Amino acid sequence: MTTPWGDVDLTRFPENPRDQLRAWDAADTYLLRHLAETGTDLTGTVTVVGDRWGALATALTGIPGCTPTLISDSYLGQQATYANLARNGHTDAARLLTTQDAPPTRIDVLLVHVPKSLALLEDQLHRLRPALHADTVVIGTGMVKEIHTSTLNLFERIIGPTRTSLAEKKARLIFTEPDPALAAPAPNPWPLTYQLPSDIGPLSARPVVNHAGVFCAEHLDIGTRFLLQHLPQGTDARTIVDLGCGNGVVGTSAALTHPHADVLFTDESHQAVASAEATYAENVGDRPGKADFRVGDGLADTPPAGVDLILSNPPFHSHQSTTDATAYRMFTQARAALRPGGELWVVGNRHLGYHLKLRRLFGNSQLVAGNAKFVILKAVKREPRGRRG
C-alpha cells in the first residue's frame, strides 16, 4: 500500500498465497492522504477503531511521534496487525486493545474505519465519547456502500455535528466535531438481551445475550434456529465444540442436553465470545461438565484427535467479500481436532455446496435435515485405514 510516508507491505491473516484479497482498501488510503494533506497533529493520543488488517496502524507507526492505540473486535485482524507491524519494522509501536477492554481515557485524534455492523459502531461511539474533548479530531472512513444516513446520524447524535467528504474511488470520509454542550445521548443499548422462540429445544423461550456486532444480534437467525431444532440428542459425547459460536446458543443447548460434557465456545470475535459466556451464564447452572470460552483462530490451537462432537454455523462473508475460505478452514480444523468416530455437524445455505467440501475432507457427508433454504450435514472422522477392523 502506498502512503504519503512511503510504501508498506501488508497481508491478511492467516496468510494464503491463493487469496487475492487485499489487506487494505481505498478508504484506508483516502484517510491517510487526508491526514497528510491537512497536517493533522498525530503526536498526541491517537486511537484507531476497526482497522481491519492493520493497514492504518502500520502506516501511522511510520510517522515520527505517532504511537496509536488500536481497538478491534477481530482476533484475526489483530494477528494481521501484529504481523504487518513486524514486517514493516514497527514491532511494539502500537497498543492493541479489544472491544471488551476499557477504552483510553483521553483521545486527541479518533480515526474510525466504519464497521459493517451499525450496532458495533453505536456501541464503540458510546464507549469512546467520554474520552473526547472539544479539540479532538474525529474522522471516519469507509467505502460509499458502507456509509449510510443512519451511520452519519450515529456520529451526530452521540458525538456532534457531522458532515461528509466527496467520494473518491468509491470511498468517503466522515468529519465530526465533538460538542461538549451536546445533550447526553440515550444510554448505550448494548449488550442486548431478548427471549428466544418457543420451538427450539432446550433453550426455548430462554434469554440470549448479544453484544454489539454479533451476527443477528437482535433476533435468532433462521439458520441457527434450524440447527437448534435438529441438534443431536442423547449422544455419549464428552467433549463438544461450538465452532464460530456467535452468541453461544448452539453450545449452550448442547451443554443442557449433555450435562457431563465439556463444552468449548470459540470464535474470532471478542464480542461473540463475551456474548456466548453471558448466554451460558444466564441459562446453565451447576453441571458436572466444564465450559471454556476462547477467542482465537477456530480450533487452530486445539490438540488433535480429542473432540467428540463439533457444531457449527460457519460464516460465508469476510467483511464485504463473499467467500467459502473461512468455512473450509473451519472444516479442516474440525477434522484435525476430532477423534476417530467424532462428528462435525454443519448448517448452511443449500447453494453453498458444503457437502462437496466435507466429502473431500472427510470422505463422507450425510444429510441430517433440510428445508427450502438450509441443509444440516454430518461428517464423521473415519479411523485411519491401517487401524480399521
N, C-alpha and C positions, 0 to 999 in steps of 0.2 A: 504494500500500500504506500502510495506517495503522499507525504505530508509536507507542510511548509517548513518542517525542521529536518527533512530528509526521508529516505525510504525506510520502511520497517518490514521485516519478514514475519508473516503471520500464518497460522494454521488453526484449524478447529481441533477439538479433542473428542474422541480418540482420533488420531491421525489415520487417514485412509487414502492411499495414493489414487484410488479409483474414484474418490469423491471429488467432484468438480466444484462443490460449493465453496464460495469464498468465506474468509473469516472476517469480513467487513462489508459494508455496503455504502451507497452514496450518501446516506445520512451521516455516517461517521466522518467522511472526508469533507462534507459540507460544513459540519460543526467545527472541525479542526481549522479549516480555511478561514471561517468567520472569526475564530478566536485570534488567529494570527493577524488578520487584516485590521481588526479593531484594537489590537494591542491590549487585550484583556489581561489584567494582572493575575497571574496564576501562582504567585508565590505565597498566597495565604492558604487558608484551609479549603481545599478543593475536594468536593465529593461528587463521584460519578455513580449514577444509578442505572442498572440494566445494560452494562457494557457486555454484549453477548459473548464475545470470544476474546476480549481483552484488547481490541484494536485501539480504543480511546486511551486505555491505561498505558499501553506500550508507547504510543505517540507522546502522551503528556509527560511521562517519566524521562523522556529525552530532552525536556526543557529545563534548563538550569533553575533550581529552586523550587520546582514543582514536585510535590510528593502527594499524589492524590489518594483519597480513601475511596474504595470501590464497594458498592453494595450490590449483591447478586443473589438471586434465588437458585441459580443453577450450579450444581456441583460440576458438571461437565464444562460449563462456561468458566468456572473458577480454575479448573485444571488447565484449560486452554490459556487462561490469563497467566498463570504461573509459568507455563512452558514458553509463551510468547515473550514475557518479560526476560526470562533467562536467555532465550535465543537472541535477543537484541541487547544483551549486556546490562539489563536493568534489574537483576535479581534483588529482591527485598527493597525495591524503590517505591513500592506502593503498599498500602494497607488494605487487606481484603476482609470484608465483613459479609455475613449472610443477612437475609431479610429477617431472620429471627434474632439477630444481635441488636444490642442497644445502639441507636444511631449516634453520630457525632453530636456534641453539644453546641458547636458553633460552626456555621458554614458560610464562607465568603463567596464561593462560586459553586453553584449547583448545576450539574450537567445531567440531563435525563434522556437516555435513549428510550423512547416511548415503547412500553411493552405491548405485546399482543392483547394482554388482559387489561381491560379498563379497571377492573376491580383491584388488581395489583398496583396500578398507578394510583388509584384513590387511596389505598392503604399506605403506600410509601409517602405520598404528599402529606397525609395526616401525620405520619410519624416524624417527618423531617421539618415540618412547619415551625416547631418551637426553636429550632436551631438557626433559623433565618433572621436576618436583621434588615433594616431599611436599605442598606447599600449592597446586599447580597445580589450577585449577578445570577439570574436563573434563566437557563436556556435549555429547551427541549429539542430533540431532533428525532426524525423518523421519516419513513417513506410516506408519500402522499396518501397511499391507501391505508396507512395505519393511523393517520391523524384525522379525527372527525370533530364535528361541533361538540360532541359530548366530551372529547379529550380536552379541548380548549376550555370548556365550561368547568372542568375539574380544576385546572390551573387557576382560573379566575375566581372560583368560589372558595378555594382553600388558601391560595397564596395572595393573589392580587390581580390588577389589570393585565390583560394578556392580548398579544397580537401575534401574527404570523408573518413569516418572510414570503417572498416569491418562491415558487418551486424551481429547483434546479436538479436536473437528472432524476426527476420524479421523487426528489427529497424536499423536505421543508423544515424550517426552524420555528421554534416557539419562543417568544420572549415574554417573560412575566416579571412584573415589578412588585416585590413584596410590599404589602401595605400594612404597616403596624396598626392603623386605625380600622382595618377590616374587622367586622364583627366575627367572632369565633364561629367557624362552621359547625354544622351538626356533628355530633360525636362520630368517631370512626366506627362504621358498622361492622368491621371485621375484627375477629372471626365471626362467622355467621353459623347459627345452629338452626336446623329445621327437622321436622319429623319425616321419616321415611314412609313409603307406601305400605299398605297392609297386606301385600301379597308376595313378599319376597323372602319368605322363610324365617330363620331365627331373628333377623333384625326388623321384622315387620313392625311398623308404627313406632320404631325407636328413634332416638335422636342421632344425628350425624353432625359433626363439627367440621367446618370448612374455613381455612384461612384463605385470604385473597390470592387469586391466581391459580388455584387448584381447578383442574378440569371439571366443568359443570358444577361450579361451587354453589349455585342457587337451587339446584334440583338434581335428582338422580338421573344420570344419562341412561338412555334406553339399552345400550349395550351391556353396561354393568347390571342393570335390572334383569336382563335376560339371563346373564350368567348366575346371578344370585338365585334365580328360580330353578337352576339346574345344577347346583353345586353337588359334588359327591357327598354322600351321606354314609355315616357308619363305617368308614374305612379304618384300617389299622395304622394309618399314617401317624408317625410320631414326630416328624419334622415337616413343617409346612411353610411355604414362602408365598407371600402376596407380592408378586414382582411388578414394579411400577404401581405401587399401592394407592396412589392418589389419596383420597380421604380415608382409606382403610376399611371400607365397608365389607369388601370381599374377605380380607384376612380376619376381621372381627367375626364375621359369620362363621368362618372355618374354626375359629377359636371356640365358639359356642357349641359347635357340633362335634368338636374333637377336644374335649376339656383336658386331656392328658398330653396333647401335642404341644411342642414348642413351635411358636409361630414367628417368623421373621417378616417384618414390613420393610420394604426397601424401595426407594425412589431417588431420582437425581434432583428432585425439588425439595428444598428445605421447608417450604410452605406445606407441601404434600405430607411429608413425614410428621411435621408438627400436627397436622390435621388428623392423620392416622392415629397418632398417640392419644390425642384428645378424644377421638371417636371410640377408641378401645376403652379408655378410662370411663367414659360415660355409660358403657354397655356391659362391661365384663367385670365381675367382682373377683374374689379369690378363686383360683383354679390351680390344679397341680402343674399344668404346663406353663412355660415361660413365654413372654412376649419381648421381642427385641425390635428396635426401631433404628434403621440405618439409612443415612444419606450417602449415596455413592453411585458408582457405575454399575448398577444392577447387581449381578452376582459375581462380578469380576474378582472380588476378594474372598469369595466363599470357598472353603475346602471342597475338593472334588468328591463326587460319589457319596454324599452323605444326606441328601434330601429325599424324602418320600413323595411329596406332592407339591407342585408349583402351580399357582393360579395366576392368570394374567389377562388384562385387557390392554394390550400394548398400543402406544400412540403410533399414528402414521403421518404425523407432521413434525417437522423440525423448524420452528418459527413459521415462516411463510411458505416453506417448501414442503411439498408432499413427497414422502419417501418411505420405503419399507426397510431402510437400512437399520433403523433403531430396533424394529421388531425382529429382524433377522439376527441382530447382535444379541438380543434378549433370548431368543430361541437357542442360539449357540451356547450362551452362558448356562441356560437351563439344562441342556443336555449334559454339560460337564459337571454340573452340581448334583444331578440326580443319581441315586444309587441304581444298580441294575434292577429293573422292575418298577422303578419310580415313574410317576406320571406327570406330564405337563398338560394342563387344561387351559385353553385359549378361547377367548371370544373375539370375533372380528367381523367386519362387513364382508358379505359374500364375495364382493368383487375383488377383494384383496388377494385372494388365492393363497391363503396361509397353508392350506392342505398340501400344496406342492412343496412349499419350503419345509414343512415338517417331515414330509416323506423323504426329502433329500437329506435332512439331518438325522432323522430317527429311523428311517426305513419303514415307517408306518404312520398312519393318521386315520383316526376313527371319528365319524360324525356322531356327536352326542345328542345334539338338538339343533334345530334350525327353524327360522321363520323367513318371511319375505325379505328381510334386511340383514339378519345376522346368522352366523353359524357358531356353534361351540364345538371345538375339536379337541380330541385327546390323543397324545402321542406317548408311547411307552418306551423307556430306555431298555433296550434288549441286553441280555447277557453277552459278554464277549464270546465270539464264535468258539474259541478253544475251550470254553468252560461250560458249554451247553451239554445237556444230557446227563 
